[in-house]
Amino acid sequence: MALTFATWNIHSAVGTDGRFSLERVASVLRELDADVIALQEVGDFRGRTPCTEHATRLGEALGLAVAFAPTVERAGRRYGDALLARRRFVETKTVDLSVAPWEPRAALIARLEGAGPLAVACVHLGLLPGERRKQEERLRAGLPRGPLIVAGDFNHLTESPVRLGALRDAATLLGPPRITRPTCPSWLPLFRFDRVLVSEEVRPLAVRVHRSKAAARASDHLPVVASLEVP
């Protein structure tokens, strides 16, 4: 089965121009035309945006199923990670990746209707190397076995590998990523924070960074899109 998988840190839908726009984010997601989308920094707990429940609104705008894992809830506002998909979610779970005293983090793991044993996961790791090492250990223990796609913002400043057991970096499997696939900052990409990792049952066919003008304005990250062959 061919599957198009995208990941994007949407920065609470506040663009590089300082303007909040879920409509702009939805427009870029339509450009990606992906079957499954992993989104990070969804929602707003700081009160900077005029609306709440960003994940639900994006799902409604795109006609996609939504799974949402809030990591921070404050004054009725929720913020965290989301998965959007053309298929219905039949199972979801959250793995707590929080390392005190830093920002709470989590991984959202789900299975899709009609996709057999395939599991997909959205993650957003911390900013510090020691924090990320603890999070990777905890995530390894919480991931299911079998065909698996794990994508998100891993916050690695260098090309150092994300250590999640036997999972492989899809971009690296297709060739040296180096400066060809940086995603952040969106106006002058220097760092490959955003990655797609796959288990041995999943074969990457292509990985690209979506560099449209709309994407560069909508967030401080650019989306990554992977074409995959899954069992």
C-alpha positions as CSV (number, residue, x, y, z in Angstrom):
1,M,0.0,0.0,0.0
2,A,1.3,3.4,-0.9
3,L,1.0,6.1,1.8
4,T,1.9,9.8,1.8
5,F,2.9,10.9,5.3
6,A,3.6,14.5,6.3
7,T,4.9,16.1,9.4
8,W,4.8,19.8,10.4
9,N,5.4,22.0,13.4
10,I,2.7,24.6,12.9
11,H,3.8,27.0,15.7
12,S,0.3,27.5,17.1
13,A,-0.7,28.7,13.6
14,V,1.2,31.9,14.2
15,G,3.2,32.7,11.1
16,T,6.5,34.3,10.5
17,D,4.6,37.6,10.0
18,G,3.2,37.3,13.5
19,R,-0.3,36.7,12.2
20,F,-2.5,33.9,13.5
21,S,-4.3,32.0,10.8
22,L,-5.7,28.4,10.9
23,E,-7.0,29.0,7.4
24,R,-3.5,29.5,6.1
25,V,-2.3,26.4,7.8
26,A,-5.2,24.4,6.4
27,S,-4.3,25.8,2.9
28,V,-0.8,24.5,3.2
29,L,-2.0,21.1,4.4
30,R,-4.2,20.9,1.3
31,E,-1.0,21.5,-0.8
32,L,0.6,18.5,0.9
33,D,-2.2,16.1,-0.1
34,A,-1.1,13.6,2.5
35,D,-3.0,10.5,3.8
36,V,-1.7,11.0,7.3
37,I,-0.3,14.2,8.9
38,A,1.6,14.6,12.2
39,L,1.3,18.1,13.6
40,Q,3.2,19.6,16.5
41,E,2.6,22.8,18.5
42,V,-1.1,22.5,17.9
43,G,-3.2,24.9,20.0
44,D,-2.3,27.7,22.3
45,F,-2.2,27.8,26.1
46,R,-0.6,31.3,26.4
47,G,-3.7,33.1,25.2
48,R,-2.0,34.6,22.0
49,T,-4.7,33.3,19.6
50,P,-8.4,34.2,19.4
51,C,-9.8,30.6,19.3
52,T,-9.2,27.3,20.9
53,E,-9.4,23.6,19.8
54,H,-7.1,24.2,16.8
55,A,-6.9,20.4,16.0
56,T,-10.7,20.0,15.7
57,R,-11.0,23.1,13.5
58,L,-8.3,21.9,11.2
59,G,-9.9,18.5,10.9
60,E,-13.2,20.0,10.1
61,A,-11.7,22.3,7.5
62,L,-9.9,19.5,5.7
63,G,-12.5,16.7,6.2
64,L,-10.0,14.5,8.1
65,A,-10.2,12.4,11.2
66,V,-8.4,13.9,14.2
67,A,-6.6,12.5,17.2
68,F,-5.2,15.0,19.7
69,A,-2.8,14.7,22.6
70,P,-2.7,17.8,24.8
71,T,0.5,18.3,26.8
72,V,-0.5,21.6,28.4
73,E,-4.0,22.7,29.4
74,R,-4.6,26.1,30.9
75,A,-7.7,28.2,31.3
76,G,-9.7,26.1,28.8
77,R,-6.9,26.2,26.2
78,R,-5.1,23.1,25.1
79,Y,-1.7,22.6,23.4
80,G,0.1,19.5,22.1
81,D,0.4,17.1,19.2
82,A,-2.2,15.9,16.6
83,L,-2.6,13.3,13.9
84,L,-4.9,13.9,11.0
85,A,-5.9,11.2,8.5
86,R,-8.1,10.2,5.7
87,R,-9.0,7.0,7.5
88,R,-10.7,6.8,10.9
89,F,-8.6,6.2,14.0
90,V,-9.4,2.9,15.7
91,E,-6.9,3.0,18.5
92,T,-4.9,5.8,20.1
93,K,-2.6,6.1,23.1
94,T,-0.3,8.7,24.6
95,V,3.2,8.1,26.0
96,D,4.3,10.8,28.5
97,L,7.7,12.1,27.6
98,S,7.9,15.0,30.1
99,V,11.2,15.6,31.8
100,A,11.0,18.1,34.7
101,P,11.5,21.0,34.9
102,W,11.1,21.5,31.2
103,E,8.0,21.9,29.0
104,P,5.7,18.8,29.1
105,R,6.0,16.6,26.1
106,A,4.2,13.5,24.8
107,A,4.0,11.1,21.9
108,L,0.7,10.3,20.2
109,I,0.4,6.8,18.8
110,A,-2.5,5.6,16.7
111,R,-3.7,2.8,14.4
112,L,-5.9,3.5,11.3
113,E,-9.0,1.7,10.1
114,G,-8.2,-0.7,7.3
115,A,-4.4,-0.2,7.6
116,G,-3.8,-3.6,9.2
117,P,-1.0,-3.7,11.8
118,L,0.5,-0.3,10.8
119,A,0.9,2.2,13.7
120,V,1.7,5.9,13.3
121,A,3.2,8.2,15.9
122,C,3.6,12.0,16.3
123,V,6.3,13.3,18.6
124,H,7.9,16.6,19.7
125,L,11.1,16.2,21.7
126,G,12.8,18.7,24.0
127,L,15.4,21.3,23.3
128,L,18.3,19.9,25.4
129,P,20.4,16.8,24.6
130,G,20.0,15.3,28.0
131,E,16.3,15.8,27.9
132,R,16.0,14.2,24.5
133,R,18.0,11.2,25.6
134,K,15.6,10.5,28.4
135,Q,12.6,11.0,26.1
136,E,14.0,8.7,23.4
137,E,14.5,6.0,26.0
138,R,10.9,6.4,27.3
139,L,9.6,6.5,23.7
140,R,11.4,3.3,22.7
141,A,9.7,1.4,25.6
142,G,6.3,2.7,24.6
143,L,6.3,2.1,20.9
144,P,4.4,-0.9,19.5
145,R,6.0,-3.6,17.5
146,G,5.4,-4.2,13.8
147,P,5.1,-1.8,10.9
148,L,5.6,1.7,12.3
149,I,6.0,5.3,11.2
150,V,7.3,7.9,13.8
151,A,7.4,11.5,12.7
152,G,7.7,14.9,14.2
153,D,10.0,17.6,15.5
154,F,13.0,15.9,17.1
155,N,14.9,19.2,17.8
156,H,18.3,17.7,16.8
157,L,20.6,20.6,15.8
158,T,23.0,18.2,14.0
159,E,22.6,15.1,11.8
160,S,23.0,13.0,14.9
161,P,20.6,10.0,14.7
162,V,17.4,9.8,16.7
163,R,17.9,6.6,18.8
164,L,14.6,4.7,18.6
165,G,15.8,1.1,18.4
166,A,15.6,-0.3,14.9
167,L,13.7,2.6,13.4
168,R,15.5,4.2,10.5
169,D,15.5,7.8,9.2
170,A,13.7,7.7,5.9
171,A,15.7,10.6,4.4
172,T,19.0,9.0,5.3
173,L,17.9,5.7,3.7
174,L,17.4,7.5,0.4
175,G,20.8,9.3,0.5
176,P,22.8,11.8,2.5
177,P,20.3,14.4,3.9
178,R,22.8,17.1,5.0
179,I,21.7,20.5,3.8
180,T,19.3,19.3,1.2
181,R,16.4,18.7,3.7
182,P,16.6,21.4,6.4
183,T,13.3,22.6,7.7
184,C,13.9,25.4,10.3
185,P,13.8,28.3,10.3
186,S,11.3,28.4,7.4
187,W,12.6,31.6,5.9
188,L,16.3,30.3,5.8
189,P,16.3,26.6,6.6
190,L,19.5,25.5,8.4
191,F,18.4,22.6,10.7
192,R,16.7,19.3,10.0
193,F,14.6,19.2,13.1
194,D,11.7,17.5,11.3
195,R,12.1,13.9,10.4
196,V,10.2,10.7,9.4
197,L,11.4,7.4,10.9
198,V,10.2,4.0,9.7
199,S,10.5,0.4,10.8
200,E,12.0,-2.2,8.5
201,E,8.6,-3.2,7.2
202,V,8.1,0.3,5.7
203,R,10.0,1.3,2.6
204,P,10.6,5.0,1.8
205,L,10.2,5.9,-1.8
206,A,10.8,9.7,-1.6
207,V,11.2,12.4,1.1
208,R,10.9,16.1,0.4
209,V,10.7,19.4,2.2
210,H,7.6,21.4,1.1
211,R,9.0,24.9,0.3
212,S,6.0,26.8,-0.9
213,K,5.8,30.6,-0.1
214,A,2.6,29.9,1.9
215,A,4.4,27.3,4.0
216,A,7.3,29.6,4.7
217,R,4.9,32.2,6.0
218,A,2.5,30.0,7.9
219,S,5.0,28.7,10.5
220,D,8.7,28.9,11.5
221,H,9.1,25.3,10.3
222,L,8.6,23.8,6.8
223,P,6.6,20.6,6.3
224,V,8.3,17.3,5.4
225,V,6.4,14.9,3.1
226,A,7.4,11.2,2.7
227,S,6.1,8.7,0.1
228,L,6.1,5.3,1.7
229,E,5.3,1.7,0.9
230,V,3.7,0.0,3.8
231,P,2.4,-3.6,4.3
